[in-house]
Amino acid sequence: MENDLDRLDSFDKISYDDSPARFYSNLQPQKPGSLSKLTIFFSSARSKTLVTTLLILIQAHVLVSQDLLASSVHGRILESLSSESMQFVNVVLRNASNDSLIAGTVTDENGLFEFVTIPIGDYLIEVSYVGFETFRTANFSITRLEQKVDLGLISIRLHDAVLDPVEVTAQASTFNFSVDRKIYNVEKDVMSQTGSIADVLQNIPSISVEADGQILLRGTSNFNILINGRASQLLRRNASQTLQQMPAHQLERIEVITNPSAEFRPDGAGGIINLVIKKDVRRGFHGSLLANAGNLKRYNAGTLLNYGTGKVGLSGRYAIKHANSPRQDFDTRIQRGPVGEVISEYEFMSSRRRDALSHLMGFGFNIEFDENTSLEFGGEYFTSKESSLYRADWTTRTELLQTNHSERMLDETEKEYEFSISFEKEFDNEQKLTLDITNSGYDESEDNLYDETKLTPSLDNTISRNLIEKSGPLAEVALEYSYAVEDSEIKSGYLGEFLKDKIHFLGENFSSSQDIWYEDLSRTSQFKFSQTVHAFYSTLKKNFGSFDVSPGVRIEQAFITSELPERNVKIINKYFKVFPSLHLGFEIREDRELRLNYSKRINRPDSDEHNPFAEYDDPRSREVGNPELRPENIHSIELGYDHQDKRFTIIPSIYYRYTYDAFTEIEEIVEDSVLQSRYVNLDNEKAGGLELILVAYPSDDLDLNLSTNIYYNEIDGTNLGFPNKKSAVIWESKLASSYFLTRSTFGQINIAYRSSRLTPQGRHRPRFLVNLGFRQKLWKGKAALVLTISDLFKTLKRERYIDTSELYRKTVQERKTQIFQFGFNYQFGRNDKTNQTLEYEDSL
């Protein structure tokens, strides 16, 4: 036997490294009842040795089978002062005897964590989170008799260094990732740029903001914006304007879901941007104040107030904003005949002075009846009033040269409201029932007065008016049931959406000879639109060790009615659709994960896009909808990889979108000189590309956030008479770099570039933007002074080309000057936090 032992080192060893995922292949017995180190060697010299070896193998197999139990360890993490559940907390399972790492996870939105399929042995749980003291539980054991361990509620407290008002410059994690979404933690990100949500969005990978305020997700404006997972009336009519009013300090995080699962509504080709608002139920009274003032008489201010008793929370918020946006517009049009001859030329140059004042108010009330039952009320009200003056000179060349001067005076008011109630009940056996009811509506009025003077070939004056009125309610009912058992979770639910819109256009002309206004029937109309959607969905999340699988299906029945009362015409469209989804995740190791997901989506036309009556921007430009417009259908697939390290995170993704019945705007000259935009369905559109996100912290004082998106875009409009498919390679990049000049002085530069992109008839020119900002903290971090410069090099402009056989058009919109803003932020109450946001103005 001694000779056999001497040859021990010549044989391969199989070792168990305390990882449950490797339990079968790596065996090392360590103590009775637990295999942790086993060495087996074979000797062909004696049959006795072979028999002994076989017996050892059989015994090992039996022991392994005994140790692979349906075991689990679970609990919930709370913040000690507020007793509020904490998400994204790091939870580690360790071997109690040698402190080795067994497995790791993070808590979900309810603060819950769970480990499953744990071998027999003694363990402990370690809990850690940035700014909080690390907590370790007492030792516990997994045995054949005690397979399930419930650790209950685990409270962690802020570190003493955080409770005291000291300067902290260490970088917290900006991004977190799950199997279906990227999560941008606004509170922890020192690169958050402004006091408004719209300006924070411009810094997030996958999202870009146009010069006119339009938001794009991976190059498309067709996506869905949610607040706390629900559609919001405030974002339905004019999302960009409303988001400019919503202070960023109200946000807890922003979730970008490019391939949502079936539990989310399938609207939008690009996916979902979900804005998660803070639910602050800390005890006592606390809040924040902010105020900013800039050139061009711009200013904004806001407050966020909270009061909590631990079980009951009250919140209120208010924001006011005044904007003055001088802008220049240039428009050149050439109309061509059948063989390319020039029929007419049109040159337009205008200047705009815009004065807008808006208010945003909101309240919230939540109560926890017990640990498992809660009720929440909330409401929002938004109102804005805008006055604009456009002065324009334009020339038309046909057989005669015509020169004109016009003035457009615009008065616009908008009111939007929303009330919601949410009830949540959790049951002891890991079941949860949620009921959400939302009622909302809007009222919008736009009064345009045009004064046109024809200078040549003869002097003439025309005065006209367009009054546009839109209003409508929206009601939603959502019911969801979820059941979690060990390493699985099932969700099923219903969503009912009930929408009605009413649009009224009134066109009038002024008779100077009779000194009266009279109705222009060609520009007067009424349009009614209703949409009812019933949706049922079910999803499954299942964990197989290092694998996560989440299939889902959603079925929807839609009823859409377009009504033209004056013509006694009613157009009814109804359809039944199925929307499958699948999300797969594989954890290569604790900090590296591979993701593959697929979803089918839809983009439904809204009431404006269905309305066949013309909405005039001016007497020479109008838009018309199409009541026969079909919804877009999108197939989307994405493969991604997440690699997180101490100093950097890198996330490459490959994605592909195929859209059929894609709808778009087509521009054409009608009635000799009127430019008309109408909505039509394309045959299909394809987009596929590579997105790369890099977040790096080279030092404790410097952080870098670089994202690049390169994609191929192909548009097939042959069904509309366009001769060829159009394609292009488009790319966009963003770099945000932040640096602590001192422990209390923070500086940042933001650079964004996007190359030319396609439209069915032409393309948009590239866009380049640089913002610069500084922040100085005061009063031990309770307050801050902020200075920002938007559009540092005055490059912000929107330039678009149309070039077809019938029409050439070039439009340019540009702001006359940079925007300078100086701000003051103040945080008060318990656990004061320094506001680390800078404000930029990145819309015309």
C-alpha positions in Angstrom: 0.0 0.0 0.0 2.9 2.2 0.7 4.0 2.1 -3.0 0.5 3.1 -4.1 0.5 6.1 -1.8 3.9 7.1 -3.1 2.3 7.3 -6.6 -0.6 9.5 -5.3 0.8 12.7 -6.9 0.9 11.2 -10.3 -2.9 11.1 -10.6 -5.3 13.9 -11.3 -7.2 15.3 -8.3 -10.8 16.4 -8.4 -11.5 19.2 -6.0 -14.8 20.8 -4.7 -14.4 24.6 -4.6 -17.5 25.2 -2.5 -19.6 26.3 -5.5 -23.0 24.6 -5.7 -22.9 24.9 -9.5 -19.8 22.7 -9.6 -21.0 20.2 -7.0 -21.2 17.2 -9.2 -17.8 17.6 -11.0 -15.7 18.7 -8.0 -15.8 16.6 -4.9 -13.7 17.2 -1.7 -15.0 15.7 1.5 -14.3 17.9 4.5 -16.2 16.6 7.4 -18.8 14.0 8.2 -22.0 14.5 6.2 -20.3 16.9 3.8 -18.0 16.1 0.9 -15.3 18.7 0.4 -12.1 16.9 -0.7 -11.8 13.5 -2.2 -8.8 12.0 -3.9 -9.1 8.8 -5.8 -6.3 6.9 -7.5 -6.3 3.8 -9.5 -3.8 1.0 -9.4 -3.9 -1.7 -12.0 -1.3 -3.8 -10.1 -3.8 -5.5 -7.8 -7.5 -6.4 -8.2 -8.0 -5.7 -4.5 -7.1 -2.0 -5.0 -9.6 -1.8 -8.0 -12.4 -3.2 -5.8 -11.6 -0.8 -3.1 -11.7 2.1 -5.5 -15.1 1.0 -6.9 -16.5 0.9 -3.4 -15.3 4.4 -2.7 -16.9 5.6 -5.9 -20.2 4.1 -4.9 -20.1 5.6 -1.5 -19.2 9.0 -3.0 -22.2 8.8 -5.3 -24.5 8.0 -2.4 -23.1 10.9 -0.3 -23.5 13.3 -3.2 -27.1 12.2 -3.7 -27.8 12.8 0.0 -26.3 16.3 0.0 -28.1 17.5 -3.1 -31.2 18.6 -1.2 -34.2 20.8 -2.2 -32.6 23.3 0.3 -33.0 27.1 0.4 -32.0 30.1 2.4 -34.0 33.3 2.0 -34.7 36.6 3.7 -35.4 40.3 3.2 -33.0 43.3 3.6 -34.4 46.5 5.2 -32.9 50.0 5.9 -32.7 50.3 9.7 -34.1 53.8 10.1 -37.0 53.6 7.7 -37.6 49.9 7.7 -37.8 50.3 3.9 -37.0 47.3 1.6 -33.6 47.8 -0.2 -33.0 46.8 -3.8 -29.6 45.8 -5.4 -28.0 44.9 -2.0 -25.1 42.5 -2.3 -25.8 39.2 -0.4 -23.1 36.5 -0.1 -23.4 32.9 1.2 -20.2 31.8 2.9 -18.9 28.6 4.4 -18.9 29.1 8.2 -15.8 26.9 8.8 -13.4 28.5 6.4 -15.2 31.7 5.3 -15.0 30.7 1.6 -17.4 32.1 -0.9 -20.3 29.8 -1.9 -22.6 32.0 -4.0 -23.7 35.6 -4.4 -26.8 37.5 -5.5 -28.5 40.9 -5.1 -31.9 41.7 -3.6 -34.9 42.3 -5.9 -37.3 45.4 -5.8 -38.9 44.1 -2.6 -35.5 43.5 -0.8 -35.8 39.7 -1.1 -33.0 37.3 -1.7 -32.8 33.5 -2.0 -30.2 30.7 -2.4 -31.3 27.3 -3.5 -29.8 23.7 -3.8 -27.3 24.2 -1.0 -25.2 21.1 0.2 -25.4 20.0 3.8 -23.1 22.1 6.0 -22.7 25.2 8.2 -23.1 28.6 6.6 -23.5 32.4 7.2 -24.8 35.3 5.2 -22.8 38.5 4.6 -24.7 41.7 3.5 -23.0 44.7 2.0 -24.1 47.9 0.3 -22.3 51.2 -0.6 -22.4 53.6 2.3 -23.8 50.9 4.8 -22.1 48.8 7.4 -21.4 45.2 6.4 -23.6 42.8 8.3 -23.0 39.1 9.0 -25.6 36.7 10.3 -25.1 34.1 13.0 -24.1 30.6 11.7 -26.8 28.3 10.5 -26.9 24.7 9.3 -28.4 22.9 6.3 -29.2 19.3 7.3 -31.4 16.6 5.9 -33.9 17.4 8.6 -33.5 21.2 8.3 -33.4 22.0 4.6 -35.1 25.4 4.5 -33.8 28.4 6.4 -35.8 31.6 6.8 -33.6 34.4 8.0 -36.5 36.8 8.2 -35.9 40.6 8.2 -32.3 41.7 8.2 -31.7 45.4 8.9 -28.6 47.2 7.8 -27.6 50.7 8.9 -25.8 53.6 7.3 -22.1 53.7 8.1 -21.2 56.3 10.7 -19.1 58.2 8.1 -22.3 58.6 6.0 -24.5 59.6 9.0 -22.1 62.4 9.7 -22.0 65.3 7.1 -18.6 64.6 5.7 -17.3 64.8 2.1 -17.3 61.5 0.3 -15.8 61.3 -3.2 -15.7 57.5 -3.8 -17.6 56.4 -6.8 -20.7 54.3 -6.3 -22.0 51.9 -8.9 -23.8 53.7 -11.7 -25.3 50.7 -13.5 -26.9 47.5 -12.5 -28.1 44.7 -14.8 -30.7 42.0 -14.7 -31.7 39.4 -17.3 -34.0 41.9 -19.1 -32.9 45.5 -18.4 -30.2 48.0 -17.8 -30.6 50.0 -14.6 -29.2 53.6 -14.2 -29.0 54.5 -10.5 -29.6 58.3 -10.5 -28.9 58.8 -6.8 -25.5 57.1 -7.0 -24.3 58.6 -10.2 -22.1 61.7 -9.9 -22.5 62.2 -13.6 -26.2 63.1 -13.4 -26.3 66.3 -15.3 -29.3 68.4 -14.3 -32.3 69.1 -12.2 -34.6 67.7 -14.9 -35.3 64.1 -16.0 -35.0 65.0 -19.7 -31.5 66.2 -19.2 -30.5 63.1 -17.3 -31.8 60.9 -20.1 -29.3 62.4 -22.6 -26.4 60.9 -20.6 -27.8 57.3 -20.5 -26.4 54.8 -23.0 -28.9 53.7 -25.7 -30.8 57.1 -25.4 -30.2 60.3 -27.4 -32.0 63.6 -27.3 -32.6 65.6 -30.5 -32.1 69.4 -30.8 -35.9 69.8 -30.8 -36.2 67.8 -27.6 -37.3 64.5 -29.3 -36.0 61.5 -27.4 -34.6 58.4 -29.3 -34.0 54.9 -28.0 -31.4 53.2 -30.2 -32.2 55.5 -33.1 -36.0 55.3 -33.0 -38.6 57.6 -31.4 -41.1 54.7 -31.2 -40.8 53.5 -27.6 -42.8 53.6 -24.5 -42.1 55.8 -21.4 -43.5 54.5 -18.1 -43.6 55.9 -14.6 -43.2 53.2 -11.9 -44.1 50.6 -14.6 -47.3 52.3 -15.6 -48.3 54.5 -18.6 -48.8 58.1 -17.6 -51.1 60.7 -19.0 -48.5 63.3 -18.3 -46.2 61.7 -20.9 -48.8 60.8 -23.5 -49.2 64.1 -25.3 -45.9 65.9 -24.9 -43.4 63.7 -23.1 -40.3 65.9 -23.8 -41.8 69.1 -22.4 -43.2 67.3 -19.3 -39.9 65.6 -18.6 -38.1 69.0 -18.8 -40.3 70.0 -15.8 -39.8 66.9 -13.7 -36.9 67.3 -11.3 -34.3 64.6 -11.4 -34.0 64.4 -7.6 -37.5 62.8 -7.6 -36.0 59.8 -9.4 -34.6 56.7 -7.8 -33.5 55.0 -11.0 -34.1 54.8 -14.8 -34.6 51.4 -16.4 -33.9 50.8 -20.1 -35.7 47.7 -21.3 -34.9 47.2 -25.0 -36.7 43.8 -25.1 -39.4 43.9 -22.5 -41.0 40.7 -21.3 -44.7 39.9 -21.8 -45.7 41.4 -18.5 -45.1 44.9 -20.0 -47.3 46.5 -22.6 -45.7 45.8 -26.0 -46.0 49.3 -27.4 -43.0 50.9 -29.0 -40.4 49.5 -31.4 -37.4 50.5 -29.3 -38.7 49.1 -26.0 -39.4 50.9 -22.7 -37.8 53.6 -20.6 -39.2 53.2 -17.1 -38.8 56.1 -14.6 -38.9 54.8 -11.0 -39.9 57.6 -8.6 -38.6 57.6 -5.1 -40.9 56.3 -2.3 -39.3 58.0 0.6 -40.9 56.8 3.9 -38.2 57.8 6.3 -39.3 59.0 9.6 -39.7 62.8 10.2 -39.9 65.7 7.8 -37.3 66.1 5.1 -37.0 67.3 1.5 -35.2 69.5 -1.0 -35.3 72.9 -2.6 -33.7 73.9 -5.9 -33.6 77.1 -8.0 -31.9 77.9 -11.3 -31.6 81.1 -13.3 -30.0 81.8 -16.7 -29.7 84.1 -19.6 -32.6 84.9 -21.9 -34.8 85.3 -18.7 -34.8 81.6 -18.1 -35.5 80.3 -14.6 -36.9 77.2 -12.8 -37.5 76.2 -9.2 -38.9 73.3 -7.4 -39.4 71.6 -4.0 -39.9 68.0 -2.9 -41.3 67.5 0.6 -41.7 64.2 2.5 -43.1 63.2 5.9 -42.9 59.7 7.2 -43.8 57.8 10.4 -42.4 54.4 9.3 -45.8 53.0 8.3 -47.4 56.1 6.8 -45.7 58.4 4.2 -46.8 61.8 2.7 -45.1 63.5 -0.1 -45.7 66.7 -2.2 -43.8 68.2 -5.0 -44.0 71.4 -7.1 -41.9 72.7 -10.0 -42.1 75.9 -12.0 -40.2 76.7 -15.2 -40.0 79.8 -17.5 -38.3 79.4 -20.9 -37.5 81.8 -23.6 -36.1 80.1 -26.7 -35.1 82.4 -29.6 -34.6 80.3 -32.7 -34.0 80.7 -36.4 -35.6 78.5 -39.1 -34.6 78.1 -42.7 -36.6 76.2 -45.3 -35.8 75.7 -49.0 -38.1 73.8 -51.3 -37.8 72.9 -55.0 -40.8 71.2 -56.8 -39.9 69.2 -59.8 -42.0 68.0 -62.8 -42.2 64.6 -64.5 -38.9 64.9 -66.3 -37.1 66.7 -63.5 -37.8 70.3 -64.6 -38.2 72.9 -61.8 -41.8 73.9 -61.4 -41.4 76.2 -58.4 -38.9 77.3 -55.8 -39.6 78.3 -52.3 -37.3 80.0 -49.8 -38.3 80.7 -46.2 -36.5 82.3 -43.3 -38.0 83.0 -39.9 -37.1 83.9 -36.4 -39.0 82.7 -33.3 -39.4 84.3 -29.9 -41.0 81.8 -27.5 -42.1 82.6 -23.9 -43.4 79.6 -21.9 -44.4 79.1 -18.3 -45.3 75.8 -16.8 -46.2 74.3 -13.5 -46.0 70.7 -12.3 -47.6 69.6 -9.0 -47.9 66.2 -7.4 -48.8 64.4 -4.2 -48.5 60.9 -2.7 -49.9 59.1 0.3 -48.9 55.6 1.2 -49.8 53.4 4.2 -48.6 50.0 5.3 -51.3 48.3 7.3 -48.9 45.5 8.1 -45.8 44.0 6.7 -47.7 42.4 3.9 -50.4 44.9 3.0 -50.1 48.4 1.6 -52.2 51.1 -0.1 -51.0 54.0 -2.1 -52.7 57.1 -3.6 -51.1 59.6 -6.0 -51.9 62.5 -8.3 -50.2 64.8 -10.8 -51.3 68.0 -12.4 -49.4 69.8 -15.2 -50.3 73.1 -16.8 -48.4 75.3 -19.3 -49.0 78.5 -21.2 -46.9 79.5 -24.2 -46.8 82.6 -26.3 -44.7 82.7 -29.5 -44.1 85.2 -32.2 -42.8 84.0 -35.6 -41.6 86.5 -38.2 -40.9 85.2 -41.7 -39.9 86.3 -45.1 -40.4 83.9 -48.0 -40.1 83.9 -51.7 -41.8 81.8 -54.3 -40.5 81.5 -57.9 -42.9 80.1 -60.5 -43.7 82.0 -63.7 -43.7 85.1 -61.5 -41.5 86.1 -58.5 -43.5 86.5 -55.4 -42.1 88.0 -52.1 -44.0 87.8 -48.9 -43.7 88.8 -45.2 -45.7 87.0 -42.5 -46.2 87.0 -38.8 -47.6 84.1 -36.7 -48.8 84.7 -33.2 -49.3 81.5 -31.2 -51.1 81.2 -27.8 -51.1 77.7 -26.4 -52.4 76.2 -23.2 -52.2 72.7 -21.9 -53.6 71.0 -18.8 -53.0 67.4 -17.8 -54.1 65.5 -14.7 -53.7 62.0 -13.3 -54.9 60.1 -10.2 -54.0 56.6 -9.3 -54.6 54.1 -6.5 -52.6 51.0 -5.9 -53.2 48.1 -3.5 -50.7 45.3 -2.7 -51.2 42.2 -0.6 -48.5 39.6 0.1 -49.4 36.2 1.4 -47.3 34.0 3.7 -46.7 31.4 1.0 -44.8 33.8 -1.3 -47.9 35.0 -3.2 -48.7 38.6 -4.1 -51.7 40.4 -5.5 -51.5 43.9 -6.9 -54.4 46.1 -8.1 -53.7 49.4 -9.9 -56.4 51.9 -11.1 -55.6 55.1 -12.9 -57.8 57.9 -14.2 -56.3 60.7 -16.3 -57.1 63.3 -18.9 -55.9 66.3 -20.8 -57.2 69.6 -22.4 -55.1 71.3 -25.0 -55.8 74.6 -26.9 -53.7 76.2 -29.7 -54.7 79.5 -31.2 -52.7 80.6 -34.3 -53.1 84.0 -35.8 -51.5 84.6 -39.2 -50.9 88.0 -40.8 -49.5 87.6 -44.4 -48.5 90.5 -46.6 -47.7 89.8 -50.3 -45.1 92.4 -51.4 -44.7 91.5 -55.1 -45.9 91.4 -57.8 -48.8 93.2 -56.2 -49.4 94.4 -52.6 -52.0 92.3 -50.8 -52.8 91.4 -47.1 -54.4 88.3 -45.7 -55.3 87.6 -42.1 -56.4 84.1 -41.0 -56.7 82.0 -37.8 -56.5 78.4 -36.9 -57.9 77.2 -33.5 -56.9 73.6 -32.5 -58.6 72.0 -29.5 -57.9 68.5 -28.2 -59.1 66.7 -25.1 -59.8 63.2 -23.8 -59.8 60.9 -20.8 -57.8 57.7 -20.3 -58.6 55.0 -17.7 -56.6 51.9 -16.9 -57.2 48.9 -14.7 -54.3 46.5 -14.0 -54.5 43.3 -11.9 -51.5 41.1 -11.3 -50.9 37.9 -9.3 -47.4 36.5 -8.7 -46.3 33.3 -7.0 -42.7 32.5 -6.0 -41.5 29.1 -5.0 -37.9 28.3 -4.4 -36.1 29.2 -7.6 -39.2 30.0 -9.7 -41.6 32.9 -10.0 -44.9 33.0 -12.0 -46.7 36.2 -12.9 -50.1 36.5 -14.5 -52.2 39.6 -15.0 -54.8 41.6 -16.9 -54.6 45.2 -18.2 -57.5 47.1 -19.5 -57.0 50.4 -21.4 -59.9 52.7 -22.2 -59.0 55.9 -24.2 -61.0 58.6 -25.9 -59.8 61.6 -27.8 -61.7 64.5 -29.4 -60.0 66.9 -31.9 -61.6 70.1 -33.2 -60.1 72.3 -35.9 -61.6 75.7 -36.6 -60.3 77.8 -39.6 -61.4 81.4 -40.0 -60.5 84.3 -42.4 -60.8 88.0 -41.7 -62.7 90.3 -44.0 -61.2 93.8 -43.7 -63.9 95.3 -45.9 -66.7 94.0 -43.5 -64.5 93.9 -40.4 -65.7 90.4 -39.5 -64.3 86.8 -39.1 -65.9 84.1 -41.2 -65.5 80.4 -41.0 -63.3 78.6 -43.6 -65.1 75.2 -44.0 -62.0 73.7 -45.8 -60.0 74.0 -42.6 -62.8 73.2 -40.1 -63.4 69.7 -38.8 -64.2 67.4 -35.9 -62.6 64.0 -35.2 -63.3 61.5 -32.5 -61.1 58.6 -31.6 -61.5 55.7 -29.2 -59.3 52.8 -28.3 -60.0 49.9 -26.0 -57.4 47.2 -25.3 -57.8 44.1 -23.2 -54.6 42.3 -22.4 -53.8 39.0 -20.6 -50.3 37.9 -19.9 -48.3 35.3 -18.1 -44.5 34.9 -17.5 -42.3 32.4 -15.8 -38.9 33.0 -14.2 -36.9 29.9 -13.5 -33.3 29.5 -12.2 -31.2 26.5 -12.9 -28.0 27.3 -11.0 -26.1 29.5 -13.3 -28.9 29.7 -15.9 -32.0 32.0 -15.8 -34.9 31.3 -18.1 -37.9 33.6 -18.4 -40.5 32.8 -21.1 -43.8 34.7 -21.4 -46.8 35.3 -23.6 -49.3 38.2 -23.9 -52.5 38.2 -25.8 -54.4 41.4 -26.7 -57.7 42.3 -28.2 -57.9 45.9 -29.5 -61.0 47.8 -30.7 -60.2 51.1 -32.5 -62.8 53.5 -33.8 -62.2 56.7 -35.9 -65.3 58.9 -36.3 -65.9 61.9 -38.6 -69.2 63.2 -37.2 -69.8 65.9 -39.9 -69.5 63.3 -42.6 -71.4 60.6 -40.7 -68.4 58.3 -41.2 -67.2 55.7 -38.7 -64.2 53.5 -39.3 -63.8 50.5 -37.0 -60.6 48.5 -36.7 -60.2 45.6 -34.4 -57.5 43.0 -34.1 -56.3 40.1 -32.0 -52.5 39.7 -31.5 -50.2 37.4 -29.6 -46.9 38.7 -28.2 -44.3 36.1 -27.1 -41.1 36.9 -25.2 -38.1 34.9 -24.0 -35.2 35.9 -21.8 -32.2 33.7 -21.1 -29.2 34.5 -18.8 -26.1 32.5 -18.1 -23.8 33.6 -15.2 -20.3 32.6 -16.3 -19.0 33.8 -13.0 -20.1 36.3 -10.3 -19.2 39.4 -12.3 -19.8 38.1 -15.9 -23.0 37.2 -17.5 -24.3 36.3 -21.0 -27.9 37.4 -22.0 -30.1 36.5 -24.9 -33.6 37.8 -25.3 -36.5 38.1 -27.8 -39.8 39.9 -27.9 -42.5 40.8 -30.4 -43.8 44.4 -30.1 -46.3 46.7 -31.6 -46.5 50.5 -32.3 -50.1 51.7 -32.5 -50.9 55.0 -34.2 -52.4 57.7 -31.9 -55.3 59.9 -32.6 -53.3 62.6 -34.5 -51.9 59.9 -36.8 -55.4 58.6 -37.5 -57.0 62.0 -38.0 -57.6 62.6 -41.8 -58.2 66.3 -41.4 -55.4 68.7 -42.0 -53.7 70.4 -39.0 -52.0 73.6 -40.3 -48.6 74.6 -38.9 -48.9 77.7 -41.1 -50.9 78.5 -44.3 -48.2 76.8 -46.4 -47.6 73.7 -44.2 -50.0 71.1 -42.8 -50.2 67.5 -41.5 -52.8 64.9 -42.2 -53.3 61.5 -40.6 -54.7 58.3 -42.0 -57.7 56.4 -40.3 -56.7 53.3 -42.3 -53.2 53.3 -40.8 -52.1 49.9 -39.6 -50.1 49.3 -36.4 -46.4 48.5 -36.8 -45.3 45.0 -35.8 -41.7 44.5 -34.6 -39.6 41.4 -34.0 -36.6 42.2 -31.8 -33.7 40.0 -30.6 -30.6 40.9 -28.6 -27.5 39.1 -27.4 -25.5 40.9 -24.6 -22.6 40.3 -22.3 -21.9 42.0 -18.9 -18.4 42.2 -17.4 -18.1 44.0 -14.1 -14.8 44.7 -12.4 -13.7 46.9 -9.5 -12.6 49.7 -11.8 -14.7 49.2 -14.9 -17.8 47.7 -16.4 -18.1 46.8 -20.0 -21.4 45.8 -21.8 -21.3 44.9 -25.5 -24.7 44.0 -27.1 -25.7 42.8 -30.6 -29.3 43.5 -31.6 -31.6 43.2 -34.6 -35.1 44.6 -35.2 -37.4 43.7 -38.1 -40.5 45.9 -38.6 -43.3 45.3 -41.0 -46.1 47.7 -41.8 -43.8 50.4 -40.5 -45.5 53.8 -40.7 -43.9 57.1 -41.4 -44.5 60.6 -42.6 -44.3 61.4 -46.4 -44.0 65.0 -47.5 -45.4 66.3 -50.8 -46.5 69.5 -52.5 -50.3 69.8 -52.9 -52.6 72.6 -54.0 -49.7 74.3 -55.9 -47.7 75.5 -52.9 -48.8 73.8 -49.7 -46.4 71.3 -48.2 -48.3 68.4 -46.8 -47.1 65.7 -44.4 -49.2 62.5 -44.3 -48.8 59.2 -42.5 -48.5 56.0 -44.5 -47.4 52.4 -43.9 -44.0 51.3 -45.3 -43.4 47.7 -46.5 -40.7 47.0 -43.8 -37.7 48.4 -42.0 -34.6 46.6 -40.7 -32.1 47.7 -38.1 -29.3 45.8 -36.5 -26.1 46.8 -34.8 -23.6 46.7 -32.0 -23.8 48.8 -28.8 -20.9 49.1 -26.5 -21.1 50.6 -23.0 -18.0 51.3 -20.9 -18.0 52.7 -17.4 -14.6 53.2 -15.9 -13.1 54.7 -12.7 -9.4 55.2 -13.4 -9.0 56.9 -10.0 -11.1 57.8 -7.0 -11.4 61.4 -8.4 -12.2 60.6 -12.1 -14.9 58.6 -13.8 -15.6 58.0 -17.5 -18.8 56.9 -19.2 -18.4 56.0 -22.8 -21.1 54.5 -25.0 -21.1 53.8 -28.8 -24.0 52.5 -30.9 -23.2 51.4 -34.5 -26.1 50.0 -36.5 -27.3 49.3 -40.1 -30.6 50.7 -41.1 -32.6 49.7 -44.2 -36.0 51.2 -45.3 -38.1 49.5 -47.9 -40.7 52.0 -49.3 -41.2 50.3 -52.7 -44.8 49.8 -51.9 -45.2 53.6 -51.9 -43.6 54.0 -55.3 -40.0 54.7 -54.2 -37.8 52.9 -56.7 -35.2 51.4 -54.4 -34.6 50.4 -50.8 -32.5 52.8 -48.8 -29.8 51.8 -46.3 -27.1 53.4 -44.3 -24.6 52.7 -41.4 -25.3 55.0 -38.5 -23.3 55.6 -35.4 -23.6 57.7 -32.3 -21.2 58.1 -29.3 -21.4 59.8 -25.9 -18.7 60.6 -23.4 -19.3 61.9 -19.9 -16.2 62.6 -17.8 -16.4 63.8 -14.2 -13.6 64.9 -12.0 -13.4 66.0 -8.4 -11.1 69.1 -8.5 -11.2 69.2 -4.7 -13.2 67.2 -2.1 -16.1 69.7 -2.5 -15.7 70.9 -6.1 -16.9 68.8 -9.0 -16.5 69.4 -12.7 -17.8 67.6 -15.8 -17.8 67.7 -19.6 -20.4 66.0 -21.7 -19.8 65.2 -25.4 -22.4 63.7 -27.8 -22.2 63.0 -31.5 -24.6 61.2 -33.9 -24.0 60.6 -37.5 -26.5 61.2 -40.3 -29.6 59.0 -40.2 -32.2 57.9 -42.7 -35.8 58.9 -43.4 -37.9 57.4 -46.2 -37.3 60.5 -48.4 -34.0 61.7 -47.2 -31.8 62.0 -44.1 -31.0 64.0 -41.0 -27.5 65.6 -40.8 -25.0 64.7 -38.1 -25.4 66.3 -34.6 -22.6 67.4 -32.2 -23.0 68.8 -28.7 -20.7 69.7 -25.8 -21.9 70.7 -22.3 -19.8 71.9 -19.4 -20.7 72.1 -15.7 -19.3 72.8 -12.2 -20.7 72.2 -8.7 -19.4 73.5 -5.4 -20.8 71.9 -2.3 -21.5 74.1 0.8 -22.5 73.7 4.4 -20.9 70.3 4.9 -22.7 68.9 1.8 -26.2 70.1 2.6 -26.2 72.6 -0.3 -24.5 73.2 -3.6 -23.9 75.9 -6.1 -24.1 74.9 -9.8 -23.0 76.5 -13.0 -23.6 75.0 -16.4 -23.0 76.0 -20.0 -25.2 74.2 -22.6 -24.0 73.9 -26.2 -20.5 75.2 -25.4 -19.4 75.6 -29.0 -22.9 76.6 -30.4 -23.2 73.6 -32.6 -26.8 72.6 -31.6 -28.9 72.5 -34.7 -31.4 70.3 -36.6 -30.7 69.9 -40.3 -32.9 67.7 -42.5 -32.9 66.9 -46.2 -35.6 65.5 -48.5 -34.5 64.5 -52.1 -37.0 62.7 -54.3 -37.8 63.0 -58.0 -40.8 65.4 -57.1 -39.4 67.4 -54.2 -36.1 68.7 -52.8 -36.2 70.3 -49.3 -33.7 71.5 -46.8 -34.7 72.6 -43.3 -32.4 74.0 -40.6 -33.4 74.9 -37.1 -30.8 76.5 -34.8 -30.7 78.3 -31.5 -29.2 81.8 -31.5 -27.0 81.5 -28.4 -25.7 79.1 -25.7 -27.6 78.7 -22.4 -25.9 79.7 -19.2 -27.5 78.7 -15.9 -26.6 79.3 -12.3 -28.3 77.2 -9.6 -28.7 76.5 -5.9 -29.7 73.2 -4.4 -30.5 72.5 -0.7 -31.3 69.3 1.1 -32.8 69.3 4.5 -34.1 66.8 7.0 -32.7 63.5 8.2 -29.9 61.7 6.3 -29.2 64.8 4.2 -27.6 64.0 0.8 -25.8 66.4 -1.5 -27.5 67.0 -4.8 -24.9 65.9 -7.4 -26.8 67.1 -10.5 -26.0 69.7 -13.1 -28.5 71.3 -15.4 -28.3 71.7 -19.2 -30.7 72.9 -21.8 -30.4 70.7 -24.9 -33.5 71.6 -26.9 -34.2 74.4 -29.3 
